[in-house]
Amino acid sequence: MDTESRLPGLALPAGGEGPGADSRLAAGALGTAQGPLLAAAEVLALDDEEDDLEVFSKDTSLTEVNSFSPSVPISPSSMINQYKFEDGPELRDLFITVDDPESHITAIETFITYRVVTKTTRGEFDSSEYEVRRRYQDFIWLKSKLEEAHPTLIIPPLPEKFIIRGMVERFSDEFIETRRKALHKFLNRIADHPTLSFNEDFKIFLTAQAWELSSHKKQGPGLLSRMGQTVRAVASSVRGAVKNRPEMFTEMNNYLETFSQKINLLDKIAHRIYKEERDYFSEMKEYGPIHTLWSASEEDIADALKGLAGCIERCCRATERRMAGLSEHLLPILHEYVLYSEILMGVLKRRDQIQGELDSKVDALGSKKPEKDVLSEEIGKLEDKVERANNALKADWDRWKQNMQWDMRSTFMNVAENNLRYYEECLATWESFLASQTVDLRVDEDSEDRP
């Protein structure tokens, strides 16, 4: 890679020339607030992913996600403030913090626990503040209990158990901090939910001491019950397409298929941008000291070379801050919604299973007349169950889309702000250097003209 051609302020990204220009354009696409949010990647030109990128230009069904004004303020310090999001945070009565990770080493295993601090004004809690320690397996248990109790609600995603892209060491500080943030968000997503936050298992998770939680876990459904649930789920899943699925849920399914394609592609592009930025940063760190060493052997241009080294060092620090912004704000949000797309597909399947069970009973009603009364009663119960499932999913779907819009707007606006600050800082650095060299050149010319 030709590092010199990519020095901030010296490259010409508008022409798309030079090594890395493709991902530079991708970074600009992710950082701009103009045009449809999820159609931003249609301006990219990644050599080995042209086919993947066709989904952006061929389908604009997700453009409703973005409602930005076509005119973008040029001042980075005021950009986000120019947009007033329609729905602000609601009044809250449950606050949760996940912090203070601790390593535990036993003869059998090594694991991390996190402190979970809860503050609340709700009457159903015996105290206003609780502090417990939880390990990752406890979070998995909570998620499974919420899915069991609310099969057609959208349960927030947990971070993957072993692998977070770009990280290898499971017990590194970076891995643990990334997981802590994800677990903190997971619990607060639940705390903000009008139904999930009142779940009894969630309350126990927040308040019970470790031994109490362990005892409560043992009271779960037995093996035979779990096997029965699994058999019913598999039986429902192989019935084929649901005959009487409402059009709304077919539209949801189509929306999710497109959303999943686009969010996965954005996630992949964002990681490519970050990787290239990291490679660029690594080379630039070596590029500055070269000019410093060169200045020792070139007395006539020593000051200019040292000035160049200083500019590269300042741009290097700016690049590092930009990378930190990408890894802390853009990458986690995109990957969270990759996981959300998988969760939503599962929720729709569970709704279809309930619908399929109702359809099978209705079909059986016509062929089993002696059992008509029993089947009619079962159908009535299933109709109520389907209606509750439909209403729960419709309400949660609207809520999820609203949160997704908020997250995507704020995330991409943040990236745009960071990009503007980065390029303005690098441009100011190089302009200052060029101005100083022009002054020095004029002084030298004046001294030569004197008799």
Residue, then its C-alpha position, 0 to 999 in steps of 0.5 A: m500500500d502506498t501510504e503517502s498517497r493516502l495522507p489526510g488532506l493530500a489525497l483526492p477522494a473525490g476522484g476515487e484514485g489511489p490505493g484504498a480509495d474504494s473503502r474511503l468512499a465506503a467510509g464516506a457513504l457510511g458517514t454521510a447523512q444525505g440520501p436513504l440511510l440503508a441505500a447509502a452503499e449504492v455509491l460503493a465500488l468494492d472489487d470483490e463484492e459488486d454482486d452483493l451490493e446490488v441489493f442496495s440499488k435494486d430495492t429501496s423498500l427500507t428507505e422509510v427508515n430515514s427521514f433526513s432533510p436533503s440539506v446537510p449542515i456543514s458545521p460538524s459541531s451543530m450537525i446532530n442538533q439540527y435534527k429533532f427526533e420525534d420520540g425522545p426517551e420516556l420517563r423511567d422508573l427502573f435504572i440498571t447498570v452493568d459494571d465491575p467485571e471480575s475473573h473467577i478461576t476454579a478447578i473446573e472453569t474460568f469465568i467472568t461475573y459482572r455487577v448488576v446494580t438496579k435502582t427503582t421506584r416501582g412498588e413491586f420491589d421490596s427495596s429501591e436499590y439492589e446489587v448482585r453479581r451475574r455471569y454470562q450464563d445467567f443472562i442466557w437463562l434470563k433470555s430463554k425465560l423471557e422467550e418462553a414466557h413471551p414467544t411473540l415479543i421481541i427479546p433483545p439480543l445477547p452478545e455471542k458467547f465466544i466470538i466477537r468479530g475482530m477479537v481473539e482472546r476471550f478474557s482480554d480487557e477489550f473483549i470483557e469491556t465489549r461484552r459488558k457494554a452489550l450486557h448493559k444494553f441488553l438489560n436496559r432494553i428489557a427495562d424500557h419494555p412495557t411488558l418484559s420489564f414486569n416479568e417475574d424472572f427478570k425481577i428475580f434476576l435483578t434482585a436475587q442473590a447467587w444462591e437464590l437464583s441458582s435455586h430458582k433456576k432448578q424450578g424450571p420445566g422438567l426434561l419431558s416438558r422441554m422435550g414436548q415443547t421441542v417436538r411440538a415446535v418441530a412438528s409445527s415448523v414442518r407443516g409448510a406455509v401457514k394458510n391463513r396468515p394475515e397479510m400484515f405478517t407476510e409484509m413483515n416477513n418480506y421486510l425482514e428478508t430485505f432488512s437482513q440482507k442490507i444490515n448484514l452487508l452494511d456490517k460486512i462493509a463497516h468491518r472492511i472499512y475498519k480493517e483498512e483504517r487500521d492497516y492505514f494507521s499502522e503504516m502511518k505510524e511508521y511513516g512519521p519517524i522516517h521523516t524525522l530520521w531523514s531530517a538528520s541527514e538533510e540539513d537544508i530541509a531538516d525543518a521542513l522534514k520535521g514539520l512533515a513528521g509532526c503533521i503525520e503524527r497529528c493526523c495519526r492521532a486523529t485517525e486513532r480517534r476516528m477508529a475508536g469512534l467506529s469500533e465503539h459506536l458504528l460496529p456494535i450497533l450494526h452487529e446488534y441489528v444483525l442479531y435482531s434480524e435473526i431474532l425477529m425471524g424466530v418470533l415470526k416463526r413462533r407466531d406462525q406455529i400458533q397460527g398453524e396449530l389453529d389451522s390444523k384444529v379447524d381442518a380437523l373439525g370438519s373430519k371429526k364430527p364426534e369430537k366437534d364440541v371438544l375441538s370447538e372449545e380448543i379452537g376458541k382457545l387457540e383463536d384467543k391465543v392467536e389474537r393475543a400473539n398477533n396484538a403483542l407482535k404488532a405492538d412490539w414490531d412498531r416499537w422495534k422499528q421506532n427504536m431501530q430508526w432512532d439507533m440508525r439515525s443517531t449512529f450514522m449522524n455520529v459517524a458523519e460528525n466524526n468524519l467531518r471533525y477528522y478531515e477538518e483536523c487533518l486539513a487544518t494541520w496540513e494548511s498550517f504546515l503549508a502556510s509556514q513553508t510559504v512564509d519561510l520561502r518568502v524570507d529566503e527569497d527576500s534575503e537573496d534579493r538583498p545586495 
